[in-house]
Amino acid sequence: MGVKGFSTSAVAAGIRYADRLDLGLIFSDTPAVTAGVFTTNQVKAAPVLIDVERLKQGRAQAILVNSGCANACTGEQGMDNARHASMLVSQALNIQDVLVQLASTGVIGEQLNVAAFENSINQLVAALSPENFEQVAQAIMTTDTVPKTVYRTISIGGKDVNLAGMAKGSGMIMPNMATMLAFVLTDVQISFPELHAALVSGVSRTFNRITVDGDTSTNDMALVMANGCADNPWIDEDAPPQDRQLFRDALEEVLRELALMIVADGEGATKTVTIRVCGAKENEEAERLARTVANSNLVKTAFFGEDANWGRIIAAMGRSGVRFNPDKVDIAFNNVLLVKNGQGLGKEAETAATRVLKEKNFAVCIDLKDGAGCEEIHTCDFSIDYVKINANYRT
Protein backbone atom coordinates (compact mmCIF):
# COMPACT_ATOMS: atom_id res chain seq x y z
CA MET A 1 0.00 0.00 0.00
CA GLY A 2 1.47 3.33 -1.02
CA VAL A 3 1.13 6.59 0.86
CA LYS A 4 0.25 9.50 -1.40
CA GLY A 5 3.18 11.72 -2.33
CA PHE A 6 5.93 9.30 -1.25
CA SER A 7 8.25 7.12 -3.32
CA THR A 8 10.94 4.69 -2.21
CA SER A 9 13.78 2.63 -3.62
CA ALA A 10 16.49 0.20 -2.56
CA VAL A 11 19.64 -1.11 -4.24
CA ALA A 12 22.49 -3.51 -3.55
CA ALA A 13 25.34 -1.00 -3.19
CA GLY A 14 27.95 -3.40 -1.82
CA ILE A 15 28.47 -1.39 1.36
CA ARG A 16 29.64 -4.47 3.27
CA TYR A 17 28.41 -7.53 1.37
CA ALA A 18 27.84 -8.19 -2.30
CA ASP A 19 24.44 -8.84 -3.85
CA ARG A 20 22.19 -7.82 -0.98
CA LEU A 21 19.95 -4.78 -0.64
CA ASP A 22 21.75 -2.39 1.68
CA LEU A 23 20.93 1.17 0.62
CA GLY A 24 17.45 2.64 0.76
CA LEU A 25 15.84 5.97 -0.08
CA ILE A 26 12.53 7.47 1.04
CA PHE A 27 11.39 10.60 -0.80
CA SER A 28 8.47 12.97 -0.41
CA ASP A 29 7.37 14.98 -3.45
CA THR A 30 7.21 18.05 -1.19
CA PRO A 31 8.96 18.89 2.09
CA ALA A 32 7.14 17.00 4.85
CA VAL A 33 6.52 17.86 8.47
CA THR A 34 8.99 15.51 10.19
CA ALA A 35 9.52 14.53 13.82
CA GLY A 36 12.19 12.29 15.28
CA VAL A 37 13.16 10.50 18.47
CA PHE A 38 16.78 9.40 18.86
CA THR A 39 19.01 7.21 20.99
CA THR A 40 19.76 8.31 24.55
CA ASN A 41 23.17 6.62 24.36
CA GLN A 42 25.94 9.15 25.05
CA VAL A 43 27.82 7.65 22.09
CA LYS A 44 25.89 8.82 19.03
CA ALA A 45 26.61 7.92 15.42
CA ALA A 46 27.36 10.60 12.82
CA PRO A 47 23.92 10.35 11.15
CA VAL A 48 22.17 10.83 14.50
CA LEU A 49 24.19 13.97 15.28
CA ILE A 50 23.43 15.41 11.84
CA ASP A 51 19.73 14.51 11.95
CA VAL A 52 19.13 16.03 15.38
CA GLU A 53 20.53 19.35 14.17
CA ARG A 54 18.63 19.31 10.89
CA LEU A 55 15.32 18.37 12.47
CA LYS A 56 15.25 21.57 14.49
CA GLN A 57 13.41 23.01 11.46
CA GLY A 58 10.73 20.27 11.70
CA ARG A 59 10.93 19.48 7.97
CA ALA A 60 12.52 16.83 5.79
CA GLN A 61 12.05 15.56 2.26
CA ALA A 62 14.24 12.45 2.08
CA ILE A 63 15.69 9.70 4.26
CA LEU A 64 18.86 7.96 3.06
CA VAL A 65 19.44 4.76 5.01
CA ASN A 66 22.12 2.09 4.81
CA SER A 67 22.89 -1.19 6.51
CA GLY A 68 26.32 -2.79 6.80
CA CYS A 69 28.02 0.11 8.59
CA ALA A 70 26.83 2.14 11.59
CA ASN A 71 29.18 5.07 10.94
CA ALA A 72 29.55 5.39 14.71
CA CYS A 73 32.78 6.17 16.59
CA THR A 74 34.30 7.30 13.28
CA GLY A 75 35.36 10.84 14.27
CA GLU A 76 35.35 13.82 11.95
CA GLN A 77 35.97 11.55 8.97
CA GLY A 78 32.68 9.81 9.73
CA MET A 79 30.87 13.15 9.88
CA ASP A 80 32.42 14.19 6.56
CA ASN A 81 31.42 10.87 4.97
CA ALA A 82 27.84 11.24 6.18
CA ARG A 83 27.63 14.79 4.86
CA HIS A 84 29.10 13.65 1.54
CA ALA A 85 26.45 10.92 1.21
CA SER A 86 23.78 13.49 2.03
CA MET A 87 25.11 15.88 -0.61
CA LEU A 88 25.14 13.12 -3.24
CA VAL A 89 21.46 12.38 -2.71
CA SER A 90 20.33 16.00 -2.33
CA GLN A 91 22.00 16.93 -5.61
CA ALA A 92 20.51 13.92 -7.41
CA LEU A 93 17.05 14.81 -6.07
CA ASN A 94 17.56 18.54 -6.58
CA ILE A 95 16.51 19.40 -3.03
CA GLN A 96 18.14 21.30 -0.16
CA ASP A 97 20.79 19.27 1.68
CA VAL A 98 19.26 20.20 5.04
CA LEU A 99 16.09 18.33 4.04
CA VAL A 100 17.92 14.97 3.94
CA GLN A 101 17.79 12.74 7.02
CA LEU A 102 20.46 10.05 7.35
CA ALA A 103 20.27 6.66 9.02
CA SER A 104 22.88 3.92 9.30
CA THR A 105 23.01 0.52 10.96
CA GLY A 106 25.67 -2.16 11.17
CA VAL A 107 29.15 -2.52 12.63
CA ILE A 108 30.40 0.26 14.94
CA GLY A 109 33.87 1.76 14.42
CA GLU A 110 34.26 1.28 10.67
CA GLN A 111 34.32 4.11 8.13
CA LEU A 112 31.51 4.34 5.60
CA ASN A 113 32.20 2.84 2.18
CA VAL A 114 31.90 6.18 0.35
CA ALA A 115 32.59 4.68 -3.09
CA ALA A 116 29.55 2.42 -2.70
CA PHE A 117 27.37 5.50 -2.21
CA GLU A 118 28.96 7.38 -5.10
CA ASN A 119 28.39 4.44 -7.43
CA SER A 120 24.79 3.81 -6.38
CA ILE A 121 23.00 7.12 -5.71
CA ASN A 122 21.95 7.76 -9.33
CA GLN A 123 20.57 4.23 -9.62
CA LEU A 124 18.81 4.67 -6.27
CA VAL A 125 17.10 7.91 -7.36
CA ALA A 126 16.18 6.49 -10.78
CA ALA A 127 14.47 3.53 -9.11
CA LEU A 128 12.13 5.66 -6.94
CA SER A 129 8.58 4.31 -7.06
CA PRO A 130 5.49 4.20 -4.81
CA GLU A 131 5.82 0.41 -4.87
CA ASN A 132 9.22 -0.18 -3.22
CA PHE A 133 8.42 0.23 0.47
CA GLU A 134 8.97 -3.46 1.25
CA GLN A 135 12.37 -3.42 -0.50
CA VAL A 136 13.58 -0.58 1.72
CA ALA A 137 12.42 -2.54 4.78
CA GLN A 138 14.58 -5.40 3.50
CA ALA A 139 17.59 -3.14 2.83
CA ILE A 140 17.77 -1.93 6.45
CA MET A 141 17.98 -5.44 7.93
CA THR A 142 21.13 -6.61 9.70
CA THR A 143 20.62 -9.67 11.92
CA ASP A 144 16.85 -9.44 11.38
CA THR A 145 15.37 -12.60 9.88
CA VAL A 146 12.29 -10.89 8.40
CA PRO A 147 11.46 -7.36 7.20
CA LYS A 148 9.00 -5.52 9.44
CA THR A 149 6.25 -3.37 7.89
CA VAL A 150 2.81 -2.19 9.03
CA TYR A 151 0.05 -0.34 7.17
CA ARG A 152 -3.03 1.54 8.41
CA THR A 153 -5.80 3.66 6.87
CA ILE A 154 -8.07 5.84 9.00
CA SER A 155 -10.65 8.51 8.17
CA ILE A 156 -10.27 12.08 9.44
CA GLY A 157 -12.84 14.68 8.42
CA GLY A 158 -14.12 12.41 5.68
CA LYS A 159 -10.63 11.98 4.16
CA ASP A 160 -8.64 8.75 4.05
CA VAL A 161 -5.35 9.11 5.92
CA ASN A 162 -2.70 6.45 5.26
CA LEU A 163 0.22 5.34 7.42
CA ALA A 164 3.03 2.99 6.41
CA GLY A 165 5.70 1.98 8.91
CA MET A 166 8.90 -0.04 8.72
CA ALA A 167 11.43 -1.00 11.36
CA LYS A 168 14.60 -3.01 11.78
CA GLY A 169 15.88 -4.43 15.01
CA SER A 170 16.77 -7.80 16.40
CA GLY A 171 19.65 -7.37 18.82
CA MET A 172 21.15 -4.52 20.88
CA ILE A 173 17.57 -3.74 21.83
CA MET A 174 16.58 -1.81 24.90
CA PRO A 175 15.44 1.63 24.13
CA ASN A 176 15.41 4.51 25.53
CA MET A 177 15.17 4.04 22.04
CA ALA A 178 16.42 0.52 21.05
CA THR A 179 19.74 -1.19 17.56
CA MET A 180 16.62 -0.20 15.86
CA LEU A 181 15.49 2.10 13.11
CA ALA A 182 11.87 2.98 12.44
CA PHE A 183 10.35 5.13 9.71
CA VAL A 184 6.67 5.99 9.39
CA LEU A 185 5.27 7.74 6.32
CA THR A 186 1.84 9.37 6.41
CA ASP A 187 -0.12 11.70 4.16
CA VAL A 188 -1.90 13.33 7.11
CA GLN A 189 -2.03 17.12 7.30
CA ILE A 190 -0.65 17.94 10.74
CA SER A 191 1.36 20.60 12.54
CA PHE A 192 4.88 19.85 13.81
CA PRO A 193 3.99 20.22 17.54
CA GLU A 194 1.13 17.73 17.15
CA LEU A 195 3.24 15.26 15.15
CA HIS A 196 6.16 15.47 17.55
CA ALA A 197 3.90 15.02 20.59
CA ALA A 198 2.20 12.02 18.97
CA LEU A 199 5.57 10.41 18.18
CA VAL A 200 7.07 10.99 21.63
CA SER A 201 3.93 9.65 23.32
CA GLY A 202 3.77 6.66 20.98
CA VAL A 203 7.45 5.75 21.34
CA SER A 204 7.29 5.94 25.15
CA ARG A 205 4.49 3.34 25.15
CA THR A 206 5.87 1.05 22.43
CA PHE A 207 9.56 1.07 21.47
CA ASN A 208 10.48 2.11 25.00
CA ARG A 209 8.60 -0.87 26.40
CA ILE A 210 10.59 -3.59 24.65
CA THR A 211 13.89 -5.30 25.37
CA VAL A 212 15.80 -8.11 23.71
CA ASP A 213 19.15 -7.92 25.50
CA GLY A 214 19.29 -4.73 27.56
CA ASP A 215 21.66 -2.90 25.20
CA THR A 216 20.96 0.55 23.75
CA SER A 217 22.53 1.30 20.38
CA THR A 218 24.43 4.34 19.12
CA ASN A 219 22.19 4.66 16.04
CA ASP A 220 18.61 4.25 17.23
CA MET A 221 16.00 6.52 15.74
CA ALA A 222 12.34 6.76 14.86
CA LEU A 223 11.27 9.27 12.20
CA VAL A 224 7.75 10.21 11.08
CA MET A 225 7.21 12.17 7.86
CA ALA A 226 3.79 13.76 7.17
CA ASN A 227 3.38 15.41 3.76
CA GLY A 228 -0.26 16.57 4.02
CA CYS A 229 -1.41 14.95 0.75
CA ALA A 230 -4.52 13.47 2.40
CA ASP A 231 -5.93 17.01 2.54
CA ASN A 232 -7.72 16.24 5.80
CA PRO A 233 -8.70 19.10 8.13
CA TRP A 234 -5.52 20.31 9.83
CA ILE A 235 -4.56 18.48 13.00
CA ASP A 236 -3.20 21.25 15.17
CA GLU A 237 -3.92 22.80 18.56
CA ASP A 238 -7.32 24.02 17.29
CA ALA A 239 -8.38 20.67 15.80
CA PRO A 240 -11.24 18.67 17.35
CA PRO A 241 -9.82 16.52 20.16
CA GLN A 242 -11.26 13.39 18.56
CA ASP A 243 -9.29 14.00 15.34
CA ARG A 244 -6.05 14.50 17.24
CA GLN A 245 -6.68 11.34 19.29
CA LEU A 246 -7.62 9.35 16.20
CA PHE A 247 -4.26 10.05 14.59
CA ARG A 248 -2.33 9.50 17.83
CA ASP A 249 -4.00 6.13 18.31
CA ALA A 250 -3.28 5.08 14.71
CA LEU A 251 0.38 6.07 14.98
CA GLU A 252 0.75 4.27 18.30
CA GLU A 253 -0.84 1.14 16.80
CA VAL A 254 1.71 1.17 13.98
CA LEU A 255 4.60 1.70 16.40
CA ARG A 256 3.35 -1.01 18.77
CA GLU A 257 2.99 -3.58 16.01
CA LEU A 258 6.52 -2.80 14.79
CA ALA A 259 7.88 -2.98 18.36
CA LEU A 260 6.34 -6.40 18.93
CA MET A 261 7.75 -7.59 15.60
CA ILE A 262 11.22 -6.57 16.83
CA VAL A 263 10.82 -8.60 20.03
CA ALA A 264 9.45 -11.61 18.15
CA ASP A 265 12.49 -11.41 15.83
CA GLY A 266 14.94 -10.99 18.71
CA GLU A 267 18.27 -12.64 17.92
CA GLY A 268 17.79 -16.34 18.50
CA ALA A 269 14.40 -15.78 20.15
CA THR A 270 11.86 -18.60 20.30
CA LYS A 271 9.30 -16.91 22.58
CA THR A 272 7.75 -13.46 23.03
CA VAL A 273 6.97 -12.68 26.66
CA THR A 274 5.04 -9.83 28.28
CA ILE A 275 6.13 -8.98 31.84
CA ARG A 276 3.16 -7.27 33.50
CA VAL A 277 3.59 -5.79 36.99
CA CYS A 278 0.51 -4.50 38.80
CA GLY A 279 -0.25 -3.48 42.36
CA ALA A 280 2.79 -1.20 42.61
CA LYS A 281 2.72 2.12 44.44
CA GLU A 282 3.44 4.04 41.20
CA ASN A 283 3.50 3.27 37.47
CA GLU A 284 7.20 4.18 37.40
CA GLU A 285 7.97 1.55 40.03
CA ALA A 286 5.93 -1.04 38.14
CA GLU A 287 7.91 -0.29 34.98
CA ARG A 288 11.27 -0.56 36.76
CA LEU A 289 10.32 -3.92 38.24
CA ALA A 290 9.03 -5.24 34.92
CA ARG A 291 12.13 -4.02 33.07
CA THR A 292 14.48 -5.66 35.60
CA VAL A 293 12.72 -9.01 35.22
CA ALA A 294 12.55 -8.63 31.42
CA ASN A 295 16.31 -8.01 31.21
CA SER A 296 17.41 -10.77 33.57
CA ASN A 297 19.55 -13.28 31.70
CA LEU A 298 18.65 -15.95 34.24
CA VAL A 299 14.94 -15.34 33.74
CA LYS A 300 15.29 -15.25 29.94
CA THR A 301 17.33 -18.48 29.82
CA ALA A 302 14.68 -20.14 32.00
CA PHE A 303 12.06 -19.10 29.45
CA PHE A 304 14.15 -20.70 26.71
CA GLY A 305 14.54 -23.88 28.76
CA GLU A 306 10.80 -23.88 29.52
CA ASP A 307 11.63 -24.00 33.23
CA ALA A 308 9.02 -22.42 35.54
CA ASN A 309 11.78 -21.19 37.87
CA TRP A 310 9.87 -18.40 39.60
CA GLY A 311 12.69 -17.91 42.10
CA ARG A 312 14.69 -16.15 39.37
CA ILE A 313 11.79 -13.76 38.79
CA ILE A 314 11.35 -12.72 42.41
CA ALA A 315 15.14 -12.50 42.85
CA ALA A 316 15.36 -10.10 39.89
CA MET A 317 12.57 -8.02 41.41
CA GLY A 318 14.57 -7.79 44.62
CA ARG A 319 17.48 -6.03 42.90
CA SER A 320 15.33 -3.55 40.96
CA GLY A 321 15.68 -0.82 43.57
CA VAL A 322 11.93 -0.78 44.16
CA ARG A 323 10.75 -1.46 47.72
CA PHE A 324 7.97 -4.05 48.01
CA ASN A 325 6.84 -6.75 50.43
CA PRO A 326 7.97 -10.17 49.12
CA ASP A 327 5.36 -11.86 51.35
CA LYS A 328 2.52 -10.24 49.36
CA VAL A 329 3.72 -11.07 45.83
CA ASP A 330 1.65 -13.22 43.46
CA ILE A 331 3.15 -14.52 40.20
CA ALA A 332 1.18 -16.15 37.38
CA PHE A 333 2.10 -17.43 33.91
CA ASN A 334 -0.93 -16.43 31.85
CA ASN A 335 -3.82 -17.58 34.07
CA VAL A 336 -1.79 -20.19 35.96
CA LEU A 337 -1.07 -18.93 39.49
CA LEU A 338 2.40 -20.17 40.45
CA VAL A 339 3.22 -18.07 43.52
CA LYS A 340 0.80 -16.73 46.13
CA ASN A 341 1.89 -14.37 48.89
CA GLY A 342 5.55 -14.98 48.12
CA GLN A 343 5.42 -18.78 48.25
CA GLY A 344 5.23 -21.40 45.53
CA LEU A 345 2.03 -23.39 45.09
CA GLY A 346 3.80 -26.69 44.50
CA LYS A 347 4.55 -29.19 41.75
CA GLU A 348 1.06 -29.23 40.24
CA ALA A 349 1.17 -25.46 39.68
CA GLU A 350 4.69 -25.71 38.25
CA THR A 351 3.60 -28.43 35.83
CA ALA A 352 0.71 -26.26 34.61
CA ALA A 353 3.05 -23.24 34.32
CA THR A 354 5.52 -25.31 32.31
CA ARG A 355 2.78 -26.02 29.78
CA VAL A 356 2.35 -22.24 29.37
CA LEU A 357 6.11 -21.86 28.82
CA LYS A 358 5.89 -24.15 25.78
CA GLU A 359 3.76 -21.52 23.98
CA LYS A 360 5.37 -18.97 21.65
CA ASN A 361 3.58 -16.04 23.34
CA PHE A 362 2.69 -15.73 27.00
CA ALA A 363 2.58 -13.27 29.90
CA VAL A 364 4.17 -13.25 33.33
CA CYS A 365 1.74 -11.44 35.63
CA ILE A 366 3.14 -10.10 38.91
CA ASP A 367 0.89 -8.56 41.57
CA LEU A 368 2.50 -6.63 44.45
CA LYS A 369 -0.86 -5.78 46.14
CA ASP A 370 0.49 -2.43 47.21
CA GLY A 371 -1.16 0.18 44.99
CA ALA A 372 -2.63 1.02 41.57
CA GLY A 373 0.62 1.20 39.56
CA CYS A 374 0.62 -1.11 36.54
CA GLU A 375 3.02 -1.36 33.56
CA GLU A 376 4.24 -3.97 31.10
CA ILE A 377 7.46 -4.63 29.20
CA HIS A 378 7.79 -6.94 26.20
CA THR A 379 10.81 -9.23 26.01
CA CYS A 380 11.92 -12.56 24.56
CA ASP A 381 13.81 -15.61 25.69
CA PHE A 382 17.61 -15.89 25.61
CA SER A 383 18.70 -18.83 23.49
CA ILE A 384 21.95 -20.51 22.49
CA ASP A 385 21.58 -18.91 19.06
CA TYR A 386 21.78 -15.38 20.56
CA VAL A 387 25.32 -16.12 21.70
CA LYS A 388 26.26 -17.66 18.36
CA ILE A 389 24.87 -14.70 16.35
CA ASN A 390 26.70 -12.11 18.42
CA ALA A 391 29.91 -14.09 18.76
CA ASN A 392 30.14 -14.17 14.95
CA TYR A 393 28.67 -10.73 14.16
CA ARG A 394 31.79 -9.27 12.53
CA THR A 395 33.07 -12.46 10.89
Salt bridges, closest charged atoms under 4 A:
GLU53 OE1 - LYS56 NZ 3.10
GLU76 OE2 - ARG83 NH1 3.36
ASP80 OD1 - ARG83 NH1 3.27
ASP97 OD2 - ARG54 NH2 3.14
GLU110 OE1 - ARG16 NH1 2.88
GLU118 OE2 - HIS84 NE2 2.84
ASP144 OD2 - LYS148 NZ 2.70
GLU194 OE2 - ARG244 NH2 3.40
GLU252 OE2 - ARG205 NE 2.86
GLU252 OE2 - ARG256 NH2 2.81
GLU253 OE1 - ARG152 NE 2.91
GLU257 OE1 - ARG152 NH2 2.81
ASP265 OD2 - LYS148 NZ 2.69
GLU287 OE2 - ARG209 NH1 3.55
GLU287 OE2 - ARG291 NH2 2.85
GLU306 OE2 - LYS271 NZ 2.94
GLU306 OE1 - LYS358 NZ 3.03
ASP330 OD1 - LYS369 NZ 2.90
ASP370 OD2 - LYS281 NZ 2.76
ASP370 OD1 - LYS328 NZ 3.80
GLU375 OE1 - ARG209 NE 3.48
GLU376 OE1 - ARG276 NE 2.82
GLU376 OE2 - HIS378 NE2 3.78
